Amino acid sequence: MQKREVNMNLNETIALLINLILTFALIAWIFKVILERKKISTKARMNEDLFSRFESPQALSEFLNSANGLEIIQSLRIESSSPLSGILLNIKIGIVLASLGLGLLIIGWLFPVQSRYFFAGGIVNLMLGIGFFASAWAAHKLGSKWNKEIMD
């Protein structure tokens, strides 16, 4: 009887450890995405400030044709920060979270002894994924509505 309890406690510990590792990996990935977006935003603001300092198009053209200007042009590659890219980012995050949540729910169903840990992590991740989908949907609907109002 005691061997079974020790085995169950070991299985629960392993299940909890797997759940914690997955959760921390997810949190690290979300922070990485947030930091990348801030970096892109900062780079775009710096480029905007740089180009606003030129008094005439001729001065800007002369600068861009210089060696320093060519370096600036090569460094200008930034990802799109349009509303559509934000919507797509939310969809990507939603897919990852919902997939992780569904995977944890399936693992909890397959291993009933440890199911409470997997079900808890699965439900949290699935709900976060659905929240990101809802955010993307709302952004799309509001963006479409605002575009119609601007066009009218």
Secondary structure, DSSP 8 states (H G I E B T S, - for coil): -HHHHHHHHHHHHHHHHHHHHHHHHHHHHHHHHHHHHHHHHHHHHHHHHHHHT-SSHHHHHHHHHSHHHHHHHHHT-----SHHHHHHHHHHHHHHHHHHHHHHHHHHHH-GGGHHHHHHHHHHHHHHHHHHHHHHHHHHHHHHHHHHHHH-
